[in-house]
Structure formats: structure tokens, C-alpha cells
Amino acid sequence: MLTLALLRHAKSSWDNPGADDFSRPLNARGLHAAPEAGRALRELGIVPSLVLCSPAKRTQETLGLALPQMQLAAAPEIVLDDKLYLAAPAEMLKLIKTISANHTSLLVVAHNPGMHNLADALAGPGPEVLNEKLAEKFPTAAIAVFAFNKKTWSDIGPRSGRLTAFWTPTK
């Protein structure tokens, strides 16, 4: 059994119009929501041995604020991968499929619209209310958790995951 948690970065700031997109930090709402997402991951029982994170400032800040709230017994391996910056869902899935089967629990921190589209593509038969909520919107700091009845990440694909949780921040 494989577990994949997708975490969209928390709300970022547009206060500096001259700043490039890659360097945008979290805003006040994002600074509040990122630790909340970490607590939600803990409550959902997510214990990743590997975290794949876009190297953008807002994704790294989200992970940096969420990780301590997860209260993991062992620190996961963290990989910043340029391919995740504003990646299309096919590119994200391609990257996930390369992960070693030694990592049975994976957390990916990245961006929309790719994150939402990937989650929609992976969602197979499962709780209708969760699938409908996911299809509607994937807001900042949202988390989608999938279980795959597979032995290796290379075996996952469209509609092969069961959406077990979909969490969104309170604000």
C-alpha cells in the first residue's frame, strides 16, 4: 500500500508587483494556514519518508512551517525539484513514478493548476463526497491524500488512487 499526500502551497503575497513569481513569499493568511496544514497532516496520520517540494519560496515556506507541526519521529528526506515549479500534472506524475518503493509514504508540495489537475486525475472510485469536494476546488494550503493498492510508484496512474482525505484550511 502506498500513500501520497498532495499539499498545495499556502496563500502567497502579491504585495511586491516587481518581484518575480518564483520569489513570492507567503502572506499573513498563508503564514497562518501552513502550520494548520502541518497539524492536519499529523491528524490524518501522514508520515512521509520523502518530501518532494517545488523550490519556489512559497512552497519552501509552506513546508518549513508545516513540517514541525507534523511532529514526525524521524525527519523525512526532502528533495527540492525544479520540475515541480508550476508543473503540469503529467510532469508531476512522471516524477512520482520514479520514486523508490522503499518510500511508501510521500508528500508533494507544489502549485496549482497542476496540483488540482493531478489530484483529479488520480482520484478513482472512492467516497463520493470527497471526490466531489476535490473536483470543486483545490484552494491554497489544501491537502489531498490518496491510497494506492500498488507495490511500486511506477504502477500508479490515472484513476488508480482512492481519495482518503481532502482537507482545506479554516480561513
C-alpha positions in Angstrom: 0.0 0.0 0.0 1.3 3.4 -1.0 0.2 6.8 0.5 0.5 10.1 -1.4 -0.3 13.4 0.2 -0.5 16.5 -2.1 -0.2 19.8 -0.3 -0.7 23.0 -2.3 1.4 25.9 -1.0 -0.3 28.3 1.4 -1.5 31.7 0.2 1.3 33.9 -1.1 1.8 37.6 -1.3 1.3 39.8 -4.3 2.3 43.0 -2.4 5.5 43.5 -4.4 4.5 43.7 -8.1 8.1 43.9 -9.2 9.0 40.6 -7.6 9.2 37.5 -9.8 6.7 34.7 -9.3 9.3 32.2 -8.1 10.3 34.5 -5.2 6.9 35.4 -3.8 6.6 34.8 0.0 3.6 33.7 2.0 1.2 36.4 3.1 -0.3 36.6 6.6 -3.1 34.2 5.7 -0.5 31.7 4.3 1.7 32.1 7.4 -1.4 31.0 9.5 -2.6 28.2 7.2 0.8 26.4 6.6 1.2 25.3 10.3 -2.5 24.4 10.3 -1.8 22.2 7.3 1.0 20.5 9.2 -1.3 19.8 12.1 -3.9 18.4 9.7 -1.3 16.1 8.1 -0.4 14.8 11.6 -4.1 14.2 12.4 -4.5 12.4 9.1 -1.6 10.1 10.1 0.6 11.2 7.2 4.2 10.1 8.0 6.2 10.7 4.8 9.7 9.2 4.4 10.2 11.5 1.4 9.0 15.0 0.6 9.2 16.4 -2.9 8.9 20.2 -2.9 9.0 22.8 -5.6 11.9 25.2 -4.9 9.8 28.3 -5.1 9.9 30.5 -2.0 6.2 30.0 -1.1 6.4 26.2 -1.3 9.5 26.0 0.8 8.0 28.4 3.4 4.8 26.2 3.5 6.8 23.1 4.1 9.0 24.8 6.6 6.0 25.9 8.7 4.1 22.6 8.2 6.8 20.1 9.0 7.4 21.0 12.7 3.6 20.7 13.3 3.6 17.1 11.9 5.8 16.1 14.9 7.4 13.3 13.0 9.6 10.8 14.9 12.2 10.8 12.1 12.9 13.7 9.6 11.9 12.8 6.1 14.2 13.1 3.2 13.4 16.4 1.4 14.1 16.9 -2.3 13.7 20.3 -3.9 12.9 19.6 -7.5 12.8 22.3 -10.2 10.5 20.1 -12.2 7.7 20.8 -9.7 7.7 24.6 -10.2 4.4 25.3 -11.9 4.5 21.7 -13.3 1.8 20.1 -15.4 0.1 17.1 -13.8 1.8 14.7 -16.3 5.2 16.1 -15.3 4.4 15.6 -11.6 3.1 12.1 -12.1 6.2 11.2 -14.2 8.4 12.4 -11.2 6.3 10.5 -8.6 6.5 7.3 -10.7 10.4 7.4 -10.4 10.3 7.2 -6.6 11.7 4.1 -5.0 9.3 1.6 -3.5 11.3 2.0 -0.3 9.3 5.2 0.2 5.7 4.0 0.9 4.5 7.4 2.1 5.2 10.5 0.0 4.4 14.2 0.4 4.4 16.5 -2.6 4.3 20.3 -2.1 3.6 22.2 -5.3 1.4 24.6 -7.2 -1.9 24.9 -9.0 -3.3 24.3 -11.5 -1.1 21.2 -11.8 -1.7 20.1 -8.3 -5.5 20.2 -8.6 -5.4 18.5 -12.1 -3.1 15.8 -10.8 -5.4 15.1 -7.8 -8.4 15.0 -10.1 -6.6 12.6 -12.4 -5.5 10.2 -9.7 -8.9 10.0 -7.9 -10.5 6.7 -8.7 -13.6 5.2 -7.1 -14.0 6.3 -3.5 -16.1 8.4 -1.2 -18.3 10.4 -3.5 -18.5 13.4 -1.1 -14.7 13.6 -1.1 -14.3 13.3 -4.8 -16.9 16.0 -5.4 -15.3 18.4 -2.9 -11.9 17.8 -4.6 -13.4 18.3 -8.1 -14.9 21.6 -7.0 -11.7 23.4 -5.8 -8.2 22.9 -4.5 -7.5 26.0 -2.5 -4.2 27.2 -1.1 -2.9 25.0 1.7 -5.3 22.2 0.8 -4.3 18.6 1.2 -5.5 15.6 -0.8 -4.5 12.2 0.5 -4.5 9.1 -1.7 -4.1 5.4 -1.0 -2.8 3.2 -3.8 -3.2 -0.6 -3.7 0.1 -0.9 -5.5 3.6 -2.1 -4.6 5.6 0.5 -6.6 5.1 4.1 -7.5 5.7 3.2 -11.2 2.4 1.3 -11.1 0.2 4.3 -10.2 -1.7 6.1 -12.9 -5.0 7.9 -13.6 -7.9 6.8 -11.5 -5.7 4.3 -9.6 -5.9 6.1 -6.2 -8.5 6.2 -3.6 -9.0 9.6 -2.1 -9.0 9.0 1.6 -9.0 12.6 2.8 -9.4 16.1 1.4 -8.7 18.9 3.9 -8.9 22.7 3.5 -7.8 25.4 5.9 -10.3 27.2 8.0 -9.5 30.6 6.6 
